[in-house]
Amino acid sequence: MTYSSDKPFFSNASLAHLPAAQRVLFEQWGCGPSARPPYASVHHAIEAQAKLAPHATAAVCAGQRISYEQLNRQANRLAVYLLAKGVKRGDTVGLFVERSIPMLVGLLAVLKIGAAYVPQDARIVPTLQLGMVLASLSSPVILTLSNLLEHIPADAASRCLCLDTFIAQAPWVAEDNDRVFAEVKPDDLCFVLFTSGTTGRPNGVCVSHRNVCNILLTQPGQMGMAPDRTVGQILNIGFDMAAWEILGCLAHGATLLIRGKDIAQTAAQCNVLIATPSILATLDPRQCPDLKFIAVAGEACSQALADRWAEHCTFYNGCGPTETTIVNTLHLHVPGTPLTIGRPTPNNTVYVLDYQGRACVLGEMGEMWAGGAGVTAGYLNNRALTLDRYRPDPFRGGDALMFRTRDLGRWVSDGQLEHLGRVDDQVKVRGFRVELDAVSAALEAGANCMRAVTLKLDNRTLVAFVSPASADIEACRLACQQRLAYYCVPQFIYAVEDFPLTARGKIDKAFLLQVAQDSQVAAQAVATEEPGHD
């Protein structure tokens, strides 16, 4: 079927066209199990771990460690300071840092006073973008590190507190300084994550404590995190999955291993790893003997990559945009079985709808809309965009909202969701509509191919990159020809050892497209220099 990206209209007859049996399955498959998180605010779970095992190691970074007791006491110290500086419940506080122990103290202190932290990796985010983020925040204080001050916009420097300097003033807090700084409600914001906007301005997604606790404090989102286990902190703090690593680990009393430059070195010591497929593809299971749980999300995972790691440990494949709180579906993968994105996580729903907003016949492709406890509160200071992407949930009614994910999918016969790319990834080539992810999946069936990426070079041409470099290009091309129409077969296929990654650990498609364009320019230049050309 072809699929329109026009705004859908939801009617009261959203299910009336389905046979009775399919209506039952629509509800059964589309609704995750009910579960009650043990805490309504995520920092309360962390505080409980500090009381339960005060001397347990909360985090390790560059040879330094901090116990749960000292993490909690340092955060209490900082909370007092922030309140004195005028930061209040409901404020949005810039956390412009890099991976570090002071980063943990900063975010925990912000949560304790009922404010929301706004994370940005100040080393790599352009100053102009930091300025746009700063302009939307309400806190009079910006939290950063002394080595990053030069990256902060000059007009905001006077508002900065360097976390490392603050901690160094009292590196050991001997006295118990517990107190209640604010009465935090489940719908208070926990953090605000800025995603790239289509207009060039980043959009801040407002994530509540209810949203966070729903995924991190229930199964399978807990992801095996527990005392005496280690969890890797390998992701950019500005990426939503970093909250899964950090808050999930600390809420369950595990030890957070904060990486330096070498991801593989940290992964080799971990029991639990949260990653994008692109990052995971750079690692070797044989070098990670202690790894027990892996979850991937953020981009499509290949069957080969999932099989490889699922043979080594418990492997989950997830899906969900930032606006639905990290992931809203998870699939426990068994090697050799079809890879899906699974079912809705607890207290969440997923609906596969057509362009009119009606439920698709089971097995038919449509756009996935997400509902339930994971749906976030909208975009910071952007009511128009919130109203465009978040809509009343006609299936649950009341005040329930659902979010337009722009992911395409369908239900398969056992009640699992199959991800079929994104509305944004549909392109026209030679007048035909092509799903780029479907082309990549076909290429991945070729010999030795672990992953593939397909891009539109121009209105008549597709180009693909396969990995690793030993992938058989002709076998990949043949696999694509056998599975898809002729116009879906890439004209050019390049084999590379590793894909370039963005700061958030996803495949850098813009860079690959530039490589392809440069290759074509070079090839044309060579052709014009050959004999017979003027």
ChimeraX attribute file (.defattr): number of C-alpha atoms within 10 A of each C-alpha:
attribute: neighborCount
match mode: 1-to-1
recipient: residues
	/A:1	7
	/A:2	9
	/A:3	14
	/A:4	14
	/A:5	12
	/A:6	8
	/A:7	12
	/A:8	14
	/A:9	12
	/A:10	17
	/A:11	11
	/A:12	9
	/A:13	13
	/A:14	18
	/A:15	19
	/A:16	11
	/A:17	13
	/A:18	17
	/A:19	10
	/A:20	11
	/A:21	8
	/A:22	16
	/A:23	16
	/A:24	12
	/A:25	14
	/A:26	22
	/A:27	14
	/A:28	13
	/A:29	19
	/A:30	22
	/A:31	20
	/A:32	19
	/A:33	15
	/A:34	11
	/A:35	13
	/A:36	12
	/A:37	18
	/A:38	13
	/A:39	18
	/A:40	20
	/A:41	26
	/A:42	28
	/A:43	25
	/A:44	16
	/A:45	20
	/A:46	24
	/A:47	22
	/A:48	18
	/A:49	22
	/A:50	24
	/A:51	12
	/A:52	13
	/A:53	15
	/A:54	18
	/A:55	13
	/A:56	19
	/A:57	23
	/A:58	29
	/A:59	26
	/A:60	19
	/A:61	16
	/A:62	11
	/A:63	6
	/A:64	9
	/A:65	17
	/A:66	19
	/A:67	18
	/A:68	27
	/A:69	23
	/A:70	23
	/A:71	28
	/A:72	30
	/A:73	23
	/A:74	24
	/A:75	25
	/A:76	26
	/A:77	19
	/A:78	22
	/A:79	23
	/A:80	17
	/A:81	14
	/A:82	21
	/A:83	14
	/A:84	10
	/A:85	13
	/A:86	12
	/A:87	22
	/A:88	21
	/A:89	21
	/A:90	17
	/A:91	19
	/A:92	28
	/A:93	27
	/A:94	29
	/A:95	28
	/A:96	28
	/A:97	25
	/A:98	21
	/A:99	17
	/A:100	20
	/A:101	22
	/A:102	25
	/A:103	20
	/A:104	20
	/A:105	23
	/A:106	28
	/A:107	24
	/A:108	26
	/A:109	27
	/A:110	31
	/A:111	28
	/A:112	27
	/A:113	24
	/A:114	25
	/A:115	26
	/A:116	30
	/A:117	27
	/A:118	27
	/A:119	28
	/A:120	23
	/A:121	20
	/A:122	23
	/A:123	16
	/A:124	11
	/A:125	15
	/A:126	13
	/A:127	16
	/A:128	11
	/A:129	17
	/A:130	19
	/A:131	15
	/A:132	14
	/A:133	20
	/A:134	19
	/A:135	10
	/A:136	14
	/A:137	20
	/A:138	15
	/A:139	22
	/A:140	18
	/A:141	21
	/A:142	24
	/A:143	25
	/A:144	28
	/A:145	22
	/A:146	15
	/A:147	13
	/A:148	15
	/A:149	19
	/A:150	13
	/A:151	17
	/A:152	22
	/A:153	16
	/A:154	11
	/A:155	8
	/A:156	15
	/A:157	14
	/A:158	10
	/A:159	12
	/A:160	19
	/A:161	19
	/A:162	19
	/A:163	22
	/A:164	20
	/A:165	14
	/A:166	17
	/A:167	18
	/A:168	10
	/A:169	8
	/A:170	11
	/A:171	12
	/A:172	12
	/A:173	16
	/A:174	10
	/A:175	7
	/A:176	11
	/A:177	13
	/A:178	12
	/A:179	9
	/A:180	9
	/A:181	17
	/A:182	13
	/A:183	11
	/A:184	22
	/A:185	13
	/A:186	17
	/A:187	15
	/A:188	22
	/A:189	27
	/A:190	28
	/A:191	27
	/A:192	24
	/A:193	23
	/A:194	23
	/A:195	16
	/A:196	11
	/A:197	10
	/A:198	8
	/A:199	7
	/A:200	8
	/A:201	13
	/A:202	16
	/A:203	23
	/A:204	24
	/A:205	25
	/A:206	26
	/A:207	29
	/A:208	26
	/A:209	23
	/A:210	24
	/A:211	28
	/A:212	28
	/A:213	28
	/A:214	28
	/A:215	26
	/A:216	25
	/A:217	23
	/A:218	18
	/A:219	15
	/A:220	17
	/A:221	23
	/A:222	16
	/A:223	25
	/A:224	22
	/A:225	25
	/A:226	19
	/A:227	18
	/A:228	11
	/A:229	19
	/A:230	27
	/A:231	30
	/A:232	26
	/A:233	33
	/A:234	27
	/A:235	25
	/A:236	19
	/A:237	25
	/A:238	24
	/A:239	21
	/A:240	26
	/A:241	25
	/A:242	21
	/A:243	21
	/A:244	24
	/A:245	26
	/A:246	23
	/A:247	22
	/A:248	28
	/A:249	30
	/A:250	29
	/A:251	25
	/A:252	20
	/A:253	27
	/A:254	26
	/A:255	29
	/A:256	28
	/A:257	25
	/A:258	22
	/A:259	20
	/A:260	15
	/A:261	8
	/A:262	9
	/A:263	18
	/A:264	19
	/A:265	14
	/A:266	19
	/A:267	28
	/A:268	18
	/A:269	18
	/A:270	24
	/A:271	24
	/A:272	28
	/A:273	27
	/A:274	24
	/A:275	24
	/A:276	23
	/A:277	23
	/A:278	26
	/A:279	21
	/A:280	23
	/A:281	22
	/A:282	13
	/A:283	16
	/A:284	14
	/A:285	18
	/A:286	11
	/A:287	13
	/A:288	19
	/A:289	15
	/A:290	18
	/A:291	23
	/A:292	18
	/A:293	21
	/A:294	23
	/A:295	23
	/A:296	24
	/A:297	24
	/A:298	23
	/A:299	18
	/A:300	23
	/A:301	26
	/A:302	20
	/A:303	20
	/A:304	18
	/A:305	17
	/A:306	25
	/A:307	18
	/A:308	17
	/A:309	24
	/A:310	20
	/A:311	14
	/A:312	18
	/A:313	18
	/A:314	18
	/A:315	25
	/A:316	27
	/A:317	25
	/A:318	26
	/A:319	26
	/A:320	22
	/A:321	20
	/A:322	24
	/A:323	29
	/A:324	30
	/A:325	27
	/A:326	26
	/A:327	25
	/A:328	31
	/A:329	28
	/A:330	25
	/A:331	21
	/A:332	19
	/A:333	22
	/A:334	16
	/A:335	18
	/A:336	13
	/A:337	10
	/A:338	11
	/A:339	23
	/A:340	25
	/A:341	25
	/A:342	23
	/A:343	26
	/A:344	28
	/A:345	28
	/A:346	24
	/A:347	19
	/A:348	24
	/A:349	28
	/A:350	26
	/A:351	28
	/A:352	26
	/A:353	23
	/A:354	21
	/A:355	17
	/A:356	15
	/A:357	21
	/A:358	23
	/A:359	24
	/A:360	24
	/A:361	20
	/A:362	18
	/A:363	15
	/A:364	15
	/A:365	21
	/A:366	29
	/A:367	29
	/A:368	24
	/A:369	23
	/A:370	28
	/A:371	29
	/A:372	25
	/A:373	24
	/A:374	30
	/A:375	26
	/A:376	26
	/A:377	19
	/A:378	22
	/A:379	22
	/A:380	19
	/A:381	14
	/A:382	12
	/A:383	10
	/A:384	10
	/A:385	13
	/A:386	16
	/A:387	13
	/A:388	11
	/A:389	17
	/A:390	22
	/A:391	18
	/A:392	16
	/A:393	19
	/A:394	19
	/A:395	19
	/A:396	13
	/A:397	9
	/A:398	9
	/A:399	9
	/A:400	15
	/A:401	20
	/A:402	27
	/A:403	26
	/A:404	20
	/A:405	20
	/A:406	18
	/A:407	20
	/A:408	24
	/A:409	23
	/A:410	23
	/A:411	26
	/A:412	13
	/A:413	9
	/A:414	8
	/A:415	17
	/A:416	20
	/A:417	28
	/A:418	19
	/A:419	23
	/A:420	21
	/A:421	19
	/A:422	17
	/A:423	17
	/A:424	12
	/A:425	19
	/A:426	20
	/A:427	17
	/A:428	16
	/A:429	17
	/A:430	13
	/A:431	10
	/A:432	13
	/A:433	15
	/A:434	22
	/A:435	19
	/A:436	22
	/A:437	20
	/A:438	20
	/A:439	25
	/A:440	25
	/A:441	22
	/A:442	21
	/A:443	32
	/A:444	26
	/A:445	22
	/A:446	22
	/A:447	15
	/A:448	18
	/A:449	23
	/A:450	23
	/A:451	27
	/A:452	28
	/A:453	23
	/A:454	27
	/A:455	22
	/A:456	20
	/A:457	19
	/A:458	12
	/A:459	12
	/A:460	14
	/A:461	17
	/A:462	22
	/A:463	20
	/A:464	26
	/A:465	26
	/A:466	28
	/A:467	22
	/A:468	19
	/A:469	16
	/A:470	14
	/A:471	22
	/A:472	17
	/A:473	23
	/A:474	13
	/A:475	17
	/A:476	24
	/A:477	21
	/A:478	16
	/A:479	20
	/A:480	24
	/A:481	18
	/A:482	12
	/A:483	16
	/A:484	14
	/A:485	12
	/A:486	10
	/A:487	18
	/A:488	24
	/A:489	27
	/A:490	23
	/A:491	13
	/A:492	16
	/A:493	21
	/A:494	15
	/A:495	18
	/A:496	15
	/A:497	13
	/A:498	17
	/A:499	24
	/A:500	15
	/A:501	15
	/A:502	13
	/A:503	14
	/A:504	19
	/A:505	20
	/A:506	19
	/A:507	20
	/A:508	15
	/A:509	16
	/A:510	12
	/A:511	14
	/A:512	20
	/A:513	18
	/A:514	12
	/A:515	12
	/A:516	21
	/A:517	15
	/A:518	12
	/A:519	12
	/A:520	14
	/A:521	12
	/A:522	11
	/A:523	11
	/A:524	11
	/A:525	11
	/A:526	10
	/A:527	12
	/A:528	11
	/A:529	10
	/A:530	9
	/A:531	7
	/A:532	7
	/A:533	7
	/A:534	6
